[in-house]
């Protein structure tokens, strides 16, 4: 089995976190989900992350504790070196990343595979407006940024459109991962499902 770093990313409103929650119990093979260190308190039923104060996060960065780190929405996000250690053992490592940070992640891990989770402009717009967190102009700016985004040239990239149900998007995602060779989710065809996907 060939080790792979799978880097999930997507715009606000694409349902990335919900889709990754759906995916976790589907993958029973030798995969490791990289835990993120985030400079925010843990919340009930939220992401299983390592919660640190902003000052502690800054100190971890200075001490080079992170293999990858970025900032988004006023928070710091980091992936400790230990979270990527399974790559050396031939495992797949899956992580919840950032589109803006992808060029730097690729510079450090040129062979990583990106999975871009997105949705149609109308679906993104509807979901963002329903949250009520931003003005219509702010929502439209997010939608336009999502439309304008394209992965850096040369990146091994998969794309999943989460326009309908989580199950539909999940099957797209399983199929896309199943096309990657030498891994625990390699299927070739969905009719011959690998045990890791059952």
GROMACS elastic network, one bead per residue, 0.5 to 0.9 nm:
[ bonds ]
;  ai    aj funct       b0    kb
    1    90     6  0.61985   500
    1    91     6  0.74107   500
    1    92     6  0.88389   500
    1   181     6  0.87534   500
    1   182     6  0.50295   500
    1   183     6  0.54222   500
    1   184     6  0.73832   500
    2    87     6  0.88679   500
    2    90     6  0.56288   500
    2    91     6  0.71783   500
    2    92     6  0.77796   500
    2   181     6  0.81717   500
    2   182     6  0.53530   500
    2   183     6  0.60645   500
    3    86     6  0.82798   500
    3    87     6  0.53677   500
    3    88     6  0.74194   500
    3    89     6  0.75144   500
    3    92     6  0.50186   500
    3    93     6  0.77124   500
    3   182     6  0.82594   500
    3   183     6  0.73457   500
    4    87     6  0.68415   500
    4    90     6  0.78135   500
    4    91     6  0.69016   500
    4    93     6  0.62976   500
    4    94     6  0.82948   500
    4   111     6  0.75238   500
    4   112     6  0.63921   500
    4   113     6  0.73149   500
    4   183     6  0.77972   500
    5    84     6  0.83121   500
    5    87     6  0.74143   500
    5    91     6  0.87405   500
    5    92     6  0.59136   500
    5    94     6  0.60100   500
    5    95     6  0.77186   500
    5   109     6  0.80190   500
    5   111     6  0.74768   500
    5   113     6  0.62074   500
    5   114     6  0.84956   500
    6    92     6  0.72729   500
    6    93     6  0.61167   500
    6    95     6  0.63149   500
    6    96     6  0.87005   500
    6   112     6  0.59218   500
    6   114     6  0.59324   500
    6   115     6  0.70953   500
    7    93     6  0.85480   500
    7    94     6  0.61626   500
    7    95     6  0.52876   500
    7    96     6  0.62250   500
    7    97     6  0.58645   500
    7    98     6  0.84658   500
    7   102     6  0.85527   500
    7   112     6  0.67967   500
    7   113     6  0.59651   500
    7   115     6  0.59909   500
    7   116     6  0.84286   500
    8    16     6  0.79128   500
    8    20     6  0.85360   500
    8    94     6  0.74994   500
    8    95     6  0.61374   500
    8    96     6  0.50112   500
    8    97     6  0.55154   500
    8    98     6  0.76991   500
    8    99     6  0.87153   500
    8   113     6  0.85275   500
    8   114     6  0.58892   500
    8   116     6  0.61499   500
    8   117     6  0.72066   500
    9    16     6  0.71165   500
    9    95     6  0.89027   500
    9    96     6  0.63968   500
    9    97     6  0.52637   500
    9    98     6  0.53739   500
    9    99     6  0.56986   500
    9   102     6  0.87293   500
    9   114     6  0.73428   500
    9   115     6  0.62721   500
    9   116     6  0.51833   500
    9   117     6  0.60944   500
    9   118     6  0.85397   500
   10    13     6  0.84703   500
   10    14     6  0.63317   500
   10    15     6  0.81701   500
   10    16     6  0.62389   500
   10    97     6  0.84750   500
   10    98     6  0.73298   500
   10    99     6  0.66096   500
   10   115     6  0.82552   500
   10   116     6  0.54349   500
   10   118     6  0.55823   500
   10   146     6  0.82733   500
   11    14     6  0.57160   500
   11    15     6  0.83892   500
   11    16     6  0.79879   500
   11    98     6  0.89085   500
   11    99     6  0.79280   500
   11   116     6  0.87471   500
   11   117     6  0.75829   500
   11   118     6  0.63801   500
   11   119     6  0.85766   500
   11   124     6  0.84626   500
   11   142     6  0.78466   500
   11   143     6  0.82569   500
   11   145     6  0.84062   500
   11   146     6  0.59554   500
   12    15     6  0.73265   500
   12    16     6  0.80857   500
   12   118     6  0.86301   500
   12   124     6  0.75236   500
   12   127     6  0.88433   500
   12   128     6  0.73926   500
   12   142     6  0.75246   500
   12   143     6  0.85429   500
   12   146     6  0.84405   500
   13    16     6  0.79205   500
   13   118     6  0.80095   500
   13   119     6  0.77709   500
   13   123     6  0.77920   500
   13   125     6  0.75673   500
   13   126     6  0.83863   500
   13   127     6  0.55483   500
   13   128     6  0.56063   500
   13   143     6  0.88988   500
   14    17     6  0.86286   500
   14    19     6  0.89977   500
   14   117     6  0.63298   500
   14   119     6  0.53499   500
   14   120     6  0.85891   500
   14   123     6  0.81064   500
   14   124     6  0.62223   500
   14   127     6  0.82364   500
   14   161     6  0.80316   500
   14   162     6  0.63028   500
   14   163     6  0.80645   500
   15    18     6  0.53247   500
   15    19     6  0.60858   500
   15    20     6  0.86465   500
   15   117     6  0.77136   500
   15   118     6  0.77481   500
   15   119     6  0.84142   500
   15   127     6  0.89767   500
   15   162     6  0.69560   500
   15   166     6  0.84507   500
   16    19     6  0.51296   500
   16    20     6  0.61505   500
   16    21     6  0.86088   500
   16    96     6  0.86247   500
   16   116     6  0.88952   500
   16   117     6  0.60212   500
   16   118     6  0.77535   500
   16   162     6  0.83964   500
   17    20     6  0.51394   500
   17    21     6  0.61803   500
   17    22     6  0.86233   500
   17    47     6  0.86342   500
   17    96     6  0.81723   500
   18    21     6  0.50789   500
   18    22     6  0.62803   500
   18    23     6  0.87075   500
   18   166     6  0.76175   500
   19    23     6  0.61692   500
   19    24     6  0.88402   500
   19   117     6  0.86331   500
   19   162     6  0.83012   500
   19   166     6  0.61900   500
   19   167     6  0.85264   500
   19   169     6  0.73811   500
   19   170     6  0.65274   500
   19   173     6  0.88485   500
   20    24     6  0.62309   500
   20    96     6  0.83024   500
   20   170     6  0.85379   500
   21    24     6  0.55454   500
   21    25     6  0.78517   500
   22    25     6  0.67917   500
   22    26     6  0.74162   500
   22   166     6  0.73003   500
   22   167     6  0.79240   500
   22   170     6  0.70111   500
   23    26     6  0.52260   500
   23    27     6  0.67410   500
   23   170     6  0.66135   500
   23   173     6  0.82919   500
   23   174     6  0.80980   500
   24    27     6  0.57787   500
   24    28     6  0.82281   500
   24    33     6  0.83812   500
   25    28     6  0.68275   500
   25   197     6  0.89498   500
   26   174     6  0.86034   500
   26   196     6  0.74456   500
   26   197     6  0.54667   500
   26   198     6  0.65616   500
   27    30     6  0.83375   500
   27    31     6  0.74327   500
   27   184     6  0.83472   500
   27   185     6  0.74712   500
   27   195     6  0.88306   500
   27   196     6  0.53521   500
   27   197     6  0.52952   500
   27   198     6  0.76187   500
   28    31     6  0.75911   500
   28   184     6  0.85829   500
   28   195     6  0.76329   500
   28   197     6  0.65259   500
   28   198     6  0.75403   500
   29   184     6  0.55246   500
   29   185     6  0.73974   500
   29   195     6  0.75013   500
   29   197     6  0.76683   500
   30    91     6  0.60825   500
   30    92     6  0.70394   500
   30   183     6  0.88750   500
   30   184     6  0.64052   500
   30   196     6  0.80747   500
   31    86     6  0.85388   500
   31    91     6  0.57830   500
   31    93     6  0.58915   500
   31    94     6  0.73269   500
   31   184     6  0.73280   500
   32    83     6  0.82006   500
   32    84     6  0.85297   500
   32    86     6  0.71170   500
   32    87     6  0.89378   500
   32    91     6  0.71032   500
   32    92     6  0.62277   500
   32    94     6  0.61920   500
   32    95     6  0.86650   500
   33    83     6  0.80941   500
   33    92     6  0.85606   500
   33    93     6  0.57962   500
   33    95     6  0.59832   500
   33    96     6  0.86505   500
   34    79     6  0.70518   500
   34    80     6  0.85190   500
   34    82     6  0.89589   500
   34    83     6  0.51897   500
   34    84     6  0.68981   500
   34    93     6  0.64205   500
   34    94     6  0.59822   500
   34    95     6  0.51655   500
   34    96     6  0.78366   500
   35    48     6  0.70986   500
   35    49     6  0.56505   500
   35    50     6  0.71239   500
   35    78     6  0.88061   500
   35    79     6  0.68345   500
   35    80     6  0.81645   500
   35    83     6  0.66088   500
   35    95     6  0.75249   500
   35    96     6  0.86642   500
   36    47     6  0.88743   500
   36    48     6  0.80452   500
   36    49     6  0.51787   500
   36    50     6  0.61887   500
   36    51     6  0.86421   500
   36    77     6  0.64958   500
   36    78     6  0.56377   500
   36    79     6  0.52257   500
   36    80     6  0.75986   500
   36    83     6  0.84886   500
   36    95     6  0.80791   500
   36    96     6  0.79321   500
   37    40     6  0.89132   500
   37    49     6  0.57613   500
   37    51     6  0.59957   500
   37    52     6  0.70978   500
   37    57     6  0.79982   500
   37    66     6  0.89613   500
   37    69     6  0.89544   500
   37    76     6  0.79459   500
   37    77     6  0.56834   500
   37    79     6  0.62161   500
   37    80     6  0.74786   500
   38    41     6  0.81170   500
   38    42     6  0.89166   500
   38    49     6  0.67185   500
   38    50     6  0.61890   500
   38    51     6  0.53553   500
   38    52     6  0.62633   500
   38    53     6  0.83256   500
   38    54     6  0.84946   500
   38    57     6  0.75836   500
   38    75     6  0.68923   500
   38    76     6  0.55779   500
   38    78     6  0.64834   500
   39    50     6  0.84615   500
   39    51     6  0.59430   500
   39    53     6  0.52326   500
   39    54     6  0.50363   500
   39    55     6  0.84450   500
   39    56     6  0.80298   500
   39    57     6  0.61385   500
   39    75     6  0.56682   500
   39    76     6  0.52735   500
   39    77     6  0.68499   500
   39    78     6  0.89619   500
   40    43     6  0.89454   500
   40    50     6  0.89226   500
   40    51     6  0.57312   500
   40    52     6  0.62860   500
   40    53     6  0.64917   500
   40    54     6  0.75322   500
   40    75     6  0.70167   500
   40    76     6  0.82476   500
   41    50     6  0.88413   500
   41    51     6  0.54884   500
   41    52     6  0.70550   500
   41    53     6  0.77707   500
   42    45     6  0.89955   500
   42    46     6  0.70820   500
   42    47     6  0.77431   500
   42    48     6  0.78380   500
   42    49     6  0.72331   500
   42    50     6  0.78156   500
   42    51     6  0.58502   500
   42    52     6  0.89558   500
   43    46     6  0.52392   500
   43    47     6  0.77188   500
   43    48     6  0.89507   500
   44    47     6  0.85324   500
   45    48     6  0.83343   500
   46    49     6  0.84712   500
   48    51     6  0.89975   500
   52    55     6  0.80682   500
   52    56     6  0.59637   500
   52    57     6  0.61653   500
   53    56     6  0.51727   500
   53    57     6  0.62370   500
   53    58     6  0.87358   500
   54    58     6  0.62196   500
   54    59     6  0.86415   500
   54    75     6  0.78989   500
   54    76     6  0.73754   500
   55    58     6  0.51739   500
   55    59     6  0.63051   500
   55    60     6  0.87459   500
   56    59     6  0.50010   500
   56    60     6  0.61950   500
   56    61     6  0.86655   500
   57    60     6  0.50699   500
   57    61     6  0.63168   500
   57    62     6  0.87269   500
   57    76     6  0.69756   500
   57    77     6  0.84136   500
   57    78     6  0.82852   500
   58    61     6  0.51008   500
   58    62     6  0.62869   500
   58    63     6  0.86771   500
   58    76     6  0.83678   500
   59    62     6  0.50285   500
   59    63     6  0.61702   500
   59    64     6  0.86186   500
   59    65     6  0.88113   500
   60    63     6  0.50175   500
   60    64     6  0.62003   500
   60    65     6  0.52771   500
   60    66     6  0.71762   500
   61    65     6  0.59806   500
   61    66     6  0.64070   500
   61    69     6  0.79763   500
   61    78     6  0.83821   500
   62    65     6  0.77102   500
   63    66     6  0.83598   500
   64    67     6  0.76036   500
   64    80     6  0.89184   500
   65    78     6  0.86346   500
   65    79     6  0.83703   500
   65    80     6  0.57789   500
   65    81     6  0.66134   500
   66    69     6  0.62721   500
   66    78     6  0.57914   500
   66    79     6  0.53092   500
   66    81     6  0.55943   500
   66    82     6  0.87182   500
   67    78     6  0.75607   500
   67    79     6  0.57776   500
   67    80     6  0.55363   500
   67    82     6  0.85469   500
   67    83     6  0.86233   500
   67    84     6  0.78028   500
   67   108     6  0.85140   500
   68    77     6  0.83245   500
   68    78     6  0.56786   500
   68    79     6  0.51761   500
   68    80     6  0.71816   500
   68    81     6  0.80789   500
   68   101     6  0.88832   500
   68   104     6  0.84469   500
   68   105     6  0.67688   500
   68   108     6  0.84463   500
   69    76     6  0.72980   500
   69    77     6  0.54378   500
   69    79     6  0.62196   500
   69    80     6  0.86313   500
   69   101     6  0.80967   500
   69   105     6  0.88115   500
   70    75     6  0.84921   500
   70    76     6  0.59752   500
   70    77     6  0.53239   500
   70    78     6  0.65367   500
   70    97     6  0.88531   500
   70    98     6  0.77234   500
   70   100     6  0.85163   500
   70   101     6  0.63492   500
   71    74     6  0.65407   500
   71    75     6  0.55270   500
   71    77     6  0.59357   500
   71    78     6  0.87216   500
   71    98     6  0.88538   500
   71   101     6  0.85465   500
   72    75     6  0.54336   500
   72    76     6  0.66578   500
   72    77     6  0.76515   500
   72    98     6  0.81782   500
   72   100     6  0.88633   500
   73    76     6  0.85507   500
   77    97     6  0.88470   500
   79    82     6  0.82335   500
   79    83     6  0.64617   500
   79    84     6  0.78207   500
   79    95     6  0.85233   500
   80    83     6  0.53958   500
   80    84     6  0.72590   500
   81    84     6  0.54833   500
   81    85     6  0.64901   500
   82    85     6  0.50074   500
   82    86     6  0.80391   500
   83    86     6  0.72135   500
   83    93     6  0.81943   500
   84    87     6  0.58623   500
   84    88     6  0.80583   500
   84    93     6  0.66493   500
   85    88     6  0.57411   500
   85    89     6  0.74536   500
   85    93     6  0.88286   500
   86    89     6  0.50859   500
   86    90     6  0.66702   500
   86    91     6  0.54625   500
   86    92     6  0.73413   500
   86    93     6  0.69225   500
   87    90     6  0.52026   500
   87    91     6  0.51302   500
   87    92     6  0.62893   500
   87    93     6  0.65195   500
   88    91     6  0.73708   500
   91   183     6  0.81516   500
   91   184     6  0.84125   500
   92   183     6  0.72130   500
   92   184     6  0.77126   500
   97   100     6  0.89919   500
   97   101     6  0.76078   500
   97   102     6  0.76950   500
   98   101     6  0.52839   500
   98   102     6  0.62968   500
   99   102     6  0.52363   500
   99   103     6  0.82873   500
   99   116     6  0.84881   500
   99   149     6  0.86111   500
   99   151     6  0.80317   500
  100   103     6  0.73706   500
  100   104     6  0.87110   500
  101   104     6  0.56399   500
  101   105     6  0.62900   500
  101   106     6  0.87870   500
  102   106     6  0.60020   500
  102   107     6  0.85128   500
  102   114     6  0.85543   500
  102   151     6  0.80761   500
  102   152     6  0.80816   500
  103   106     6  0.51284   500
  103   107     6  0.62512   500
  103   108     6  0.88618   500
  103   151     6  0.86270   500
  103   152     6  0.68774   500
  104   108     6  0.64726   500
  104   109     6  0.85947   500
  105   108     6  0.52404   500
  105   109     6  0.59429   500
  105   110     6  0.77332   500
  105   112     6  0.82588   500
  106   111     6  0.73619   500
  106   112     6  0.67364   500
  106   152     6  0.89815   500
  106   155     6  0.77154   500
  107   110     6  0.57257   500
  109   112     6  0.56961   500
  110   113     6  0.87203   500
  110   155     6  0.79030   500
  111   155     6  0.80560   500
  111   156     6  0.75948   500
  112   155     6  0.78694   500
  112   156     6  0.71471   500
  112   157     6  0.89845   500
  113   155     6  0.71248   500
  113   156     6  0.50720   500
  113   157     6  0.58354   500
  113   158     6  0.75926   500
  114   151     6  0.84066   500
  114   155     6  0.72424   500
  114   156     6  0.62255   500
  114   158     6  0.61016   500
  114   159     6  0.82753   500
  115   156     6  0.87491   500
  115   157     6  0.58877   500
  115   159     6  0.56261   500
  115   160     6  0.72592   500
  115   173     6  0.84856   500
  115   176     6  0.87603   500
  115   177     6  0.88410   500
  116   151     6  0.84124   500
  116   157     6  0.71833   500
  116   158     6  0.60756   500
  116   160     6  0.62095   500
  116   161     6  0.84764   500
  117   158     6  0.85311   500
  117   159     6  0.59359   500
  117   161     6  0.60503   500
  117   162     6  0.68696   500
  117   169     6  0.89875   500
  117   173     6  0.88155   500
  118   124     6  0.82466   500
  118   146     6  0.80514   500
  118   159     6  0.74296   500
  118   160     6  0.62600   500
  118   161     6  0.50785   500
  118   162     6  0.60136   500
  118   163     6  0.81231   500
  119   122     6  0.81732   500
  119   123     6  0.61647   500
  119   124     6  0.60449   500
  119   160     6  0.80058   500
  119   162     6  0.50691   500
  119   163     6  0.52341   500
  119   164     6  0.89317   500
  120   123     6  0.52870   500
  120   124     6  0.61838   500
  120   125     6  0.85478   500
  120   147     6  0.86954   500
  120   161     6  0.74221   500
  120   162     6  0.80869   500
  120   163     6  0.64743   500
  121   124     6  0.51171   500
  121   125     6  0.59800   500
  121   126     6  0.85303   500
  121   143     6  0.60989   500
  121   144     6  0.80798   500
  121   146     6  0.81066   500
  121   147     6  0.73327   500
  122   125     6  0.50940   500
  122   126     6  0.61052   500
  122   127     6  0.86290   500
  122   143     6  0.86476   500
  123   126     6  0.51252   500
  123   127     6  0.61295   500
  123   128     6  0.85160   500
  123   162     6  0.87565   500
  123   163     6  0.63802   500
  123   164     6  0.88512   500
  124   127     6  0.53004   500
  124   128     6  0.60843   500
  124   129     6  0.85039   500
  124   139     6  0.87276   500
  124   142     6  0.87350   500
  124   143     6  0.65318   500
  124   146     6  0.88697   500
  124   163     6  0.85920   500
  125   128     6  0.52983   500
  125   129     6  0.60533   500
  125   130     6  0.85126   500
  125   136     6  0.87841   500
  125   139     6  0.65544   500
  125   140     6  0.69445   500
  125   142     6  0.84957   500
  125   143     6  0.64320   500
  126   129     6  0.52742   500
  126   130     6  0.61001   500
  126   131     6  0.88516   500
  127   130     6  0.51591   500
  127   131     6  0.65672   500
  128   131     6  0.53794   500
  128   132     6  0.71080   500
  128   133     6  0.77211   500
  128   134     6  0.77450   500
  128   136     6  0.89043   500
  128   139     6  0.62775   500
  128   142     6  0.88569   500
  128   143     6  0.89479   500
  129   132     6  0.54633   500
  129   133     6  0.75843   500
  129   134     6  0.72530   500
  129   135     6  0.78369   500
  129   136     6  0.69046   500
  129   139     6  0.67553   500
  130   133     6  0.83727   500
  131   134     6  0.78947   500
  132   135     6  0.75594   500
  134   137     6  0.79785   500
  134   138     6  0.58063   500
  134   139     6  0.61999   500
  135   138     6  0.51560   500
  135   139     6  0.62148   500
  135   140     6  0.86181   500
  136   139     6  0.50011   500
  136   140     6  0.60917   500
  136   141     6  0.85968   500
  137   140     6  0.50797   500
  137   141     6  0.62202   500
  137   142     6  0.87531   500
  138   141     6  0.50672   500
  138   142     6  0.63898   500
  138   143     6  0.87639   500
  139   142     6  0.51439   500
  139   143     6  0.63116   500
  139   144     6  0.87388   500
  140   144     6  0.61616   500
  140   145     6  0.85926   500
  141   144     6  0.51700   500
  141   145     6  0.62266   500
  141   146     6  0.86467   500
  142   145     6  0.51132   500
  142   146     6  0.62197   500
  142   147     6  0.87011   500
  143   146     6  0.50748   500
  143   147     6  0.62894   500
  143   148     6  0.87292   500
  144   148     6  0.61891   500
  144   149     6  0.87009   500
  145   148     6  0.50796   500
  145   149     6  0.62022   500
  146   149     6  0.53312   500
  146   150     6  0.86638   500
  147   150     6  0.83299   500
  150   153     6  0.85704   500
  151   154     6  0.84459   500
  151   155     6  0.67121   500
  151   156     6  0.89585   500
  151   157     6  0.73689   500
  152   155     6  0.58846   500
  153   156     6  0.87974   500
  154   157     6  0.86021   500
  158   173     6  0.86883   500
  158   176     6  0.66558   500
  158   177     6  0.82033   500
  159   172     6  0.89443   500
  159   173     6  0.82000   500
  159   176     6  0.79279   500
  160   169     6  0.67333   500
  160   170     6  0.86264   500
  160   172     6  0.62768   500
  160   173     6  0.61062   500
  160   176     6  0.79303   500
  161   164     6  0.84687   500
  161   169     6  0.64243   500
  161   172     6  0.78934   500
  161   173     6  0.88925   500
  162   165     6  0.71737   500
  162   166     6  0.70226   500
  162   168     6  0.76313   500
  162   169     6  0.50001   500
  162   170     6  0.83412   500
  162   172     6  0.87801   500
  163   166     6  0.86085   500
  163   168     6  0.85544   500
  163   169     6  0.74731   500
  164   167     6  0.83709   500
  164   168     6  0.65616   500
  164   169     6  0.71133   500
  165   168     6  0.52419   500
  165   169     6  0.64238   500
  165   170     6  0.84532   500
  166   169     6  0.51301   500
  166   170     6  0.57870   500
  166   171     6  0.85208   500
  167   171     6  0.61545   500
  167   172     6  0.86285   500
  168   171     6  0.52914   500
  168   172     6  0.64528   500
  168   173     6  0.87625   500
  169   172     6  0.50135   500
  169   173     6  0.61979   500
  169   174     6  0.86821   500
  170   174     6  0.61184   500
  170   175     6  0.84887   500
  171   174     6  0.50425   500
  171   175     6  0.60607   500
  171   176     6  0.85098   500
  172   175     6  0.51448   500
  172   176     6  0.61445   500
  172   177     6  0.86760   500
  173   176     6  0.50463   500
  173   177     6  0.61540   500
  173   178     6  0.83443   500
  174   177     6  0.51925   500
  174   178     6  0.59065   500
  174   179     6  0.87846   500
  174   185     6  0.77776   500
  174   190     6  0.86244   500
  174   197     6  0.76975   500
  175   179     6  0.65375   500
  175   186     6  0.89687   500
  175   187     6  0.79677   500
  175   188     6  0.87135   500
  175   189     6  0.79580   500
  175   190     6  0.67561   500
  176   179     6  0.54371   500
  176   180     6  0.73628   500
  177   180     6  0.55476   500
  177   181     6  0.88483   500
  177   183     6  0.89069   500
  177   185     6  0.62982   500
  177   186     6  0.69449   500
  177   187     6  0.85005   500
  178   181     6  0.76222   500
  178   183     6  0.83622   500
  178   184     6  0.86355   500
  178   185     6  0.52169   500
  178   188     6  0.62364   500
  178   189     6  0.76218   500
  178   190     6  0.78259   500
  178   193     6  0.87087   500
  178   194     6  0.84958   500
  178   197     6  0.89810   500
  179   185     6  0.83422   500
  179   186     6  0.61376   500
  179   187     6  0.67752   500
  179   188     6  0.59282   500
  179   189     6  0.81106   500
  180   183     6  0.68923   500
  180   185     6  0.77100   500
  180   186     6  0.59452   500
  180   187     6  0.84519   500
  180   188     6  0.84191   500
  181   184     6  0.88810   500
  181   185     6  0.84465   500
  181   186     6  0.57637   500
  181   187     6  0.85515   500
  181   188     6  0.83407   500
  182   185     6  0.83665   500
  182   186     6  0.65245   500
  183   186     6  0.53903   500
  184   187     6  0.87068   500
  184   194     6  0.76038   500
  184   195     6  0.84401   500
  184   196     6  0.60581   500
  184   197     6  0.84358   500
  185   193     6  0.85589   500
  185   194     6  0.63060   500
  185   195     6  0.81869   500
  185   196     6  0.58861   500
  185   197     6  0.63628   500
  186   189     6  0.86737   500
  186   193     6  0.82673   500
  186   194     6  0.64769   500
  186   196     6  0.86374   500
  186   197     6  0.89406   500
  187   190     6  0.61080   500
  187   191     6  0.82675   500
  187   192     6  0.61600   500
  187   193     6  0.53754   500
  187   194     6  0.52583   500
  187   197     6  0.85772   500
  188   191     6  0.86295   500
  188   192     6  0.72580   500
  188   193     6  0.81722   500
  188   194     6  0.88091   500
  189   192     6  0.54746   500
  189   193     6  0.69569   500
  190   193     6  0.51872   500
  190   194     6  0.83262   500
  193   196     6  0.80903   500
  193   197     6  0.64410   500
  193   198     6  0.69953   500
  194   197     6  0.55999   500
  194   198     6  0.69625   500
  195   198     6  0.51497   500
